[in-house]
Each structure stands twice: as structure tokens, then as C-alpha cells.
Amino acid sequence: MGGAAHGIAAAIRFGGPIDAPGKLSLMLSAMGRTSDRPEELQRWMYLATEYLSEVTSDSDAAHSNRVILLRTLLAAPWMTAATLPFVIVAMKAAVPDTWREAFRAAFQLVFKTLVDDYGFDIAGSFGLSLIANLEEPDRLVAVSVIIER
């Protein structure tokens, strides 16, 4: 993250809830632009996770924010088996005790939509290919969603 990006990140992080949708849009855009640079992608994901977790004092709302973030990213055109591990690593670092529940909920939402739109076979193939590079315990979270469907 360059100097200007570092300054923007600091302003977002410490700027509070004012214009939260605009800040989220900026962070999502930055993640898309840095999806080919894993360390930068991880930094933006960490920032987004931390910001959306702290912008509310309600733990249920913070969880919902993380689910929405992950659901949005799982559906992003740049999300692949190569980029997902960096997103997950960043979320695990930002919220080590709650990332798994958010990932499971987001993957369920995305997988259900894929099944509804394309059928189980295509959705299952896509889901398995997307999670192929995750560490086994992380991959099993998504596999359980596919199996339960």
C-alpha cells in the first residue's frame, strides 16, 4: 500500500461511521484494483473487515456487515481460487473468533443463488473450484455448505 493509499486507509479507519457506504465502496474498488497484488488485497480486506466490525457497537450488526462484505466479494468478477485465500487470511487476522461464521453464512447465500440460477451441478463445480486453494479447515467450511444443500 503506497503512501496515498496508506493515508486513505487511515482516514477510513479512524473516520467513524460518517459516509460508511462511500467508504465501503472505496475499499471494494481498491480490493478489485489490487486483486493481482495479494499483500495489498489483504491489507484492504483487513481494513474493510475491521472497519465494518467497529462501525457498529452491536455484535449482530457487525456480523451482518462481515457477511455482506464477504458475499459481495465472493460474487466479485475478480474473485478466484487464487484471490480467495488472501481475503480469508485477512478476515481471520481481523476477526479471528468470528470469521468462520461470516464465511459460512456468506458462502451459503452465494451458493444458494448459484444453485437457484444454474442448478446444483454447476454451482457445486464452481463452489469447489473457488475454494480449491484454501487451507483444509477453511475449505471444509464451504464444503459443508455444498454437502448440506
N, C-alpha and C positions, 0 to 999 in steps of 0.2 A: 504494500500500500504506500503510494507516494506521499509526499508532504501535503499536497492539497487534499488528497483523499483522507489522509490521517486527520486533518483539520475538520473536514466534513463529518467524519465518523465521531470525533469528539463532540462536535456541535449537536449531532443527533443524540448521542449517548446521554449527554447532560442537559439537553434541551427540554426534557419533560414531555408531557402529552400534547403540547401545542402542535397542531397540524400533523398528528400521528399518521393519517393516511398518506400524506405527502412524503413524510419521512420513509414510510414503508415502501412506497413506490420508488423512491430514490434508491433504497437498499436493494430492492428486487432488480432494478435496472443495473445496478453495479454488479450484482451477482451474475446476471446474464452476460455482461461485458467481460467479466473476469473468469468465466466458466472454463476457459482454457489455461488458466493460471491457478492451480489448486490452492496455493498458500493464500492468495488474495481472496479467492472464493470462500475459503474457510474463515478468514477474518471478517468478511462481510456477513457471513452466516452467523458467526458468533455474536457480532454486534446486533444483528436483527433479532436473534433469539433472546439475548439479554435485554434489549430494549423492549420487546413485546412482553417479556415476563415482568418487567419492572414498571411499565407504563400504567399498570393497574395494581391495586393493593389486594385484589380478590384473587385467590389461587385458582378458582374455577375459570375466571376470565383469562388469567394468564395461560392456563392450559388450552383454552379455546383459541387464544391468539397463536400459540405454538402449532396447534393442529391446522389452523388456517394457513399459516406460513408454510408448513410442510406440504399441505395439499396443493397449494399454489405452485410450489417448487417441483413437486412430483409431476405436475402437468406442464411444466415449462418446456418449450421446444429444445432447450439446450441440455435438459436433464437426461443423462445416460448412465449406463453401468460404470462409466469412468468418472463421472462427476458426483454421483450419489454418495460414495464413501466419504468424500470430503465434507459434504453437507452434514452427514450423520456424525462424523468426528467432531465437527464444530458444535453441533447441538449437544452432544454428550458432554463436551467440555463446559458449555454454558449452563446446562441444567442436568447434572449427572444423575439426579434422583428421579427425574420425571420425563426424560426424553423418550424412553421406551413407550410409554402410554401415548404420547403425542404421535410418535411414528406409527404405531399400530392403528390409531384412530384415523390418521390421515391416509394411510395405505388402504384401510378399509373403504373409505369414501371414494378414493380414486379407483380402486379395483371394482367396486360396485358399479360405478359409472361405466367403466370399460366393459364389464360383463353385460350390462343393460344395452350398451351401444353395439358391441361386437360379438357377444357370446363368450362363453366360458373358455373355450379352447384358445381363442386369440388373446383374450385377457390374461389367461394363465401363462401363455408363452411370453407375452410382453412383460408381465409382472416378474416372472422368473429371470428373464434376461436383464431386467433393470436392477435386480438385487444381486446379480451374479458375483460382483466384486466386494460385497460387504463381508465383514468378518462373520464367521458362522453363527455366533449367538445373535447378532443383529439380523442376519439373513433369516434366521428361524422365526423371528417376529413376523416378518412378511409371509413366509411360507405358511405359518399357522393361519393367517388370514385367507390365503388361497385355498388351503385344505378345508377350512370351515365353511367356505362358500359352497 
